[in-house]
Amino acid sequence: MTRAEFMARLRQGLVGLPMTTAAEIAADYDLHFTDGLAAGRSEAEIATALGDPSRLARELRAEAGARRWTQEQNPSSAAGAVLGLIGLGALDIFILMFLVTPIFGSVLSMLLGGIAIFVSGGVFAVVAPFFDGPGGIAAAILGGVGLMGLGVFLTGLMVMVSKLLIDLTVWYARLHYRVLKPALGAQSDNQA
């Protein structure tokens, strides 16, 4: 991506911010290109290092909205902060929904399957000895206990996987917290 393409997409994403704020942000990123070119890097390398300009603009809009809220706590700045954060998260939620839904659904179904195997193993251990199956009573009871063990294993494994998935989701949400952190830090400084 060239400097002009990057800056055009960045400016397009900053539409809606106050003109002075958008101009300062654009000037700052234009300076990154100037410094990078002076250091011998290509425009494409600099653009790649800076990241997706549309995503960057969403993050900057959210940060600017949060910063404005800390400076001017009025309904207009509150709306700007909320809309900026929703805009930042909405695309992520839409994209992640297609990944997270099947994963959490599979884990939940396997967790319920483990519980069902455990219950069916208990029923098998109690009921099977009354039917004269191969191996007799001992085989029926051991078969039921084995199914119960498999159910406990599968349920325990899925509980651990569920915890891991929840931890990953929280970790991902905390990545977006970095946008709010400067605003929250300034707000706690103002209250002190």
C-alpha positions as CSV (number, residue, x, y, z in Angstrom):
1,M,0.0,0.0,0.0
2,T,1.3,3.4,-0.9
3,R,1.5,6.5,1.4
4,A,-1.4,8.1,-0.5
5,E,-3.6,5.1,-0.3
6,F,-2.9,4.6,3.4
7,M,-3.5,8.3,4.2
8,A,-6.7,8.4,2.1
9,R,-8.2,5.4,4.0
10,L,-7.1,6.8,7.3
11,R,-8.7,10.2,6.6
12,Q,-11.9,8.5,5.4
13,G,-12.1,6.5,8.6
14,L,-11.6,9.7,10.7
15,V,-14.6,11.4,9.2
16,G,-16.9,12.6,12.0
17,L,-14.1,13.6,14.3
18,P,-13.5,17.3,14.9
19,M,-11.5,18.7,12.0
20,T,-8.6,19.7,14.2
21,T,-8.4,16.3,15.8
22,A,-8.5,14.5,12.5
23,A,-5.9,16.8,11.0
24,E,-3.6,16.2,14.0
25,I,-3.9,12.5,13.7
26,A,-3.4,12.5,9.9
27,A,-0.3,14.8,10.4
28,D,1.1,12.4,13.0
29,Y,0.8,9.4,10.7
30,D,2.1,11.4,7.7
31,L,5.1,12.1,9.9
32,H,5.6,8.3,10.4
33,F,5.9,8.0,6.6
34,T,8.4,10.9,6.4
35,D,10.6,9.5,9.2
36,G,10.4,6.0,7.7
37,L,11.3,7.1,4.3
38,A,14.2,9.1,5.7
39,A,15.4,5.9,7.5
40,G,15.4,4.1,4.1
41,R,12.2,2.1,4.4
42,S,9.7,1.8,1.6
43,E,6.1,3.2,1.7
44,A,4.8,-0.4,1.7
45,E,6.9,-1.4,4.6
46,I,5.8,1.6,6.6
47,A,2.1,1.0,5.8
48,T,2.5,-2.7,6.8
49,A,4.1,-1.7,10.1
50,L,1.4,0.8,10.9
51,G,-1.4,-1.7,10.2
52,D,-4.8,-1.6,8.6
53,P,-5.7,2.1,8.2
54,S,-9.5,1.4,8.6
55,R,-8.9,-0.5,11.8
56,L,-6.5,2.1,13.0
57,A,-9.1,4.8,12.3
58,R,-11.8,2.9,14.3
59,E,-9.3,2.6,17.3
60,L,-8.4,6.3,17.0
61,R,-12.0,7.4,16.9
62,A,-12.8,5.3,20.0
63,E,-9.8,6.7,21.8
64,A,-10.6,10.2,20.8
65,G,-14.2,9.7,21.9
66,A,-13.1,8.4,25.3
67,R,-10.6,11.2,25.7
68,R,-13.2,13.8,24.8
69,W,-15.5,12.3,27.4
70,T,-12.9,12.7,30.1
71,Q,-12.4,16.3,29.1
72,E,-16.0,17.4,28.6
73,Q,-18.4,15.2,30.4
74,N,-21.6,16.1,28.5
75,P,-24.1,14.1,26.5
76,S,-22.5,14.8,23.2
77,S,-19.1,13.6,24.3
78,A,-20.7,10.5,26.0
79,A,-22.4,9.6,22.8
80,G,-19.2,10.0,20.9
81,A,-17.3,7.7,23.3
82,V,-20.0,5.1,23.3
83,L,-20.5,5.1,19.5
84,G,-16.7,5.0,19.0
85,L,-16.4,1.9,21.2
86,I,-19.4,0.2,19.6
87,G,-17.9,0.9,16.2
88,L,-14.6,-0.6,17.4
89,G,-16.2,-3.8,18.8
90,A,-19.1,-4.3,16.4
91,L,-16.9,-5.5,13.5
92,D,-14.9,-7.8,15.8
93,I,-18.1,-9.3,17.2
94,F,-19.5,-9.8,13.8
95,I,-16.3,-11.5,12.5
96,L,-15.7,-13.6,15.7
97,M,-19.3,-14.8,15.8
98,F,-18.7,-17.1,12.9
99,L,-15.6,-18.6,14.7
100,V,-16.8,-18.6,18.3
101,T,-20.4,-19.9,17.9
102,P,-19.4,-23.3,16.4
103,I,-16.5,-23.7,18.8
104,F,-18.5,-22.9,21.9
105,G,-21.4,-25.0,20.5
106,S,-19.1,-28.0,20.0
107,V,-17.6,-27.7,23.5
108,L,-21.1,-27.4,25.0
109,S,-22.4,-30.4,23.1
110,M,-19.4,-32.5,24.1
111,L,-19.8,-31.4,27.7
112,L,-23.5,-32.4,27.7
113,G,-22.4,-35.7,25.9
114,G,-20.0,-36.4,28.7
115,I,-22.8,-35.9,31.3
116,A,-25.1,-38.2,29.3
117,I,-22.4,-40.9,29.0
118,F,-21.9,-40.7,32.8
119,V,-25.6,-41.0,33.5
120,S,-26.0,-43.8,30.9
121,G,-23.0,-45.6,32.5
122,G,-24.7,-45.4,35.9
123,V,-27.9,-46.8,34.5
124,F,-26.0,-49.5,32.7
125,A,-24.2,-50.5,35.8
126,V,-27.5,-50.8,37.8
127,V,-29.7,-52.4,35.1
128,A,-27.4,-54.6,33.0
129,P,-26.7,-57.2,35.8
130,F,-30.5,-58.1,35.7
131,F,-30.1,-59.2,32.1
132,D,-27.9,-62.2,31.5
133,G,-25.4,-60.7,29.1
134,P,-22.0,-62.0,28.1
135,G,-19.5,-61.9,30.9
136,G,-22.1,-62.0,33.6
137,I,-22.8,-59.5,36.4
138,A,-19.2,-58.4,36.9
139,A,-18.8,-57.5,33.2
140,A,-22.0,-55.5,33.3
141,I,-21.0,-53.5,36.4
142,L,-17.5,-52.9,35.1
143,G,-18.9,-51.8,31.7
144,G,-21.1,-49.3,33.5
145,V,-18.3,-48.0,35.7
146,G,-16.1,-47.7,32.5
147,L,-18.8,-45.6,30.8
148,M,-19.1,-43.5,33.9
149,G,-15.3,-43.0,33.9
150,L,-15.4,-42.0,30.2
151,G,-18.2,-39.5,31.0
152,V,-16.2,-38.0,33.9
153,F,-13.1,-37.7,31.7
154,L,-15.0,-36.1,28.8
155,T,-16.9,-33.7,31.1
156,G,-13.7,-32.7,32.9
157,L,-11.9,-32.2,29.7
158,M,-14.7,-30.0,28.3
159,V,-14.8,-28.0,31.5
160,M,-11.0,-27.3,31.1
161,V,-11.5,-26.4,27.4
162,S,-14.5,-24.1,28.4
163,K,-12.3,-22.3,30.9
164,L,-9.6,-21.9,28.3
165,L,-12.0,-20.5,25.8
166,I,-13.4,-18.1,28.3
167,D,-9.9,-17.0,29.3
168,L,-9.1,-16.4,25.6
169,T,-12.3,-14.4,25.2
170,V,-11.4,-12.2,28.2
171,W,-7.9,-11.8,26.8
172,Y,-9.2,-10.7,23.5
173,A,-11.6,-8.2,25.2
174,R,-8.6,-6.9,27.2
175,L,-6.8,-6.1,23.9
176,H,-9.5,-3.5,23.3
177,Y,-9.1,-2.2,26.8
178,R,-6.0,-0.4,25.8
179,V,-8.2,2.0,23.9
180,L,-10.1,2.9,27.1
181,K,-7.1,2.8,29.5
182,P,-5.8,6.4,28.8
183,A,-9.3,7.7,29.3
184,L,-9.9,5.7,32.5
185,G,-6.5,6.7,33.8
186,A,-7.3,10.4,33.2
187,Q,-10.7,10.0,34.8
188,S,-9.3,8.5,38.0
189,D,-6.7,11.3,38.1
190,N,-9.4,13.9,37.9
191,Q,-11.3,12.2,40.8
192,A,-8.3,12.1,43.0
